[in-house]
Amino acid sequence: MLRPLNQGHLWLKEVVNAGDSVIDATMGNGNDTLFLAQLKASVTAFDIQEMALEKTRARLELAGLSANLILDGHERIKDYVTGEIKGAIFNLGYLPSSDKTVITQAENTIAAIKQCLELLVCGGRIVIMIYYGHKGGAEEKTAVLAFLANLLQENFQVMRYQAINQKNNPPFLVGIEKLRD
Amino acid sequence: MLRPLNQGHLWLKEVVNAGDSVIDATMGNGNDTLFLAQLKASVTAFDIQEMALEKTRARLELAGLSANLILDGHERIKDYVTGEIKGAIFNLGYLPSSDKTVITQAENTIAAIKQCLELLVCGGRIVIMIYYGHKGGAEEKTAVLAFLANLLQENFQVMRYQAINQKNNPPFLVGIEKLRD
């Protein structure tokens, strides 16, 4: 059985084709930006920390790939992306090996998810890795899950995939597919 | 994204090969027995209701397949199966279109899961569809999840896969893989 992050990548891979517009809402170390760029998608990636852009830029260069890297909060996605998207990915929490007080915040996260849901085409998917072991993580998890649980089942399939016998609050996955507008 | 039952079938299909010994702990209408027989596995299937055996026998005959159908409770699996198994499947709840007061009970279910875990080879998997909308279902769900959450993460991977925005308590999936003895 796949680990949650790998399952999330598979869910995106199943629907994202070369040239599709996709969003990495939380650039971090650039793992997901790189993954999406390897699918030959047109990637727009967001982070509020300059260090995230530097790391991601370096990894893309090394792989000979490119993406549109934006130094801004994902709550302003629609300021940069206005056309349809096929997919999006979120890693909630903090930038690994960086300042742990700079974390994603429920209000911004939900604003960003809402914008992605609006831009998403039918059949498109959003995957969200929820890290919640850090200070403030549990509150964000609760708020995000409450928001997602209220999405109409006629319009969205929302699935949760999680290890249930592990210590130390391992991250879990939520996948959303738009069924109809 | 797959529906939980289909994801559970996929998890079994990924590890069960022709000739492998597998268990359907809850025969019911024979859906899962048929699925396992189609993988050319050696299937032993349990149910306490004669009607379940009749339905399953008819479906197997129609498909030109066979399985070892046992009219007994799954809490006595080890009275019938003593060798290693590669997989097992459970559908908790009641036999569809039958007497809704005849339901699986937490005590028996957990006894059956324990026996399957003992018989399971490393790399083998157990998938459990948890229906809990019926009377008594919530108690069984809670007890089974508590038991599974206590399996040591060094020995077992235990994953939960569930829709989180649907009404009417739709069933969800738990998958268990034995990592080491």
Interface residues (C-beta under 8 A of the other chain):
Chain A: M1 W11 R125 L145 L148 A149 N150 L151 L152 Q153 F156 Q157 V158 M159 R160 Y161 Q162 A163 I164 N165 Q166 K167 V174 G175 E177
Chain B: M1 W11 R125 L145 L148 A149 N150 L151 L152 Q153 F156 Q157 V158 M159 R160 Y161 Q162 A163 I164 N165 Q166 K167 V174 G175 E177
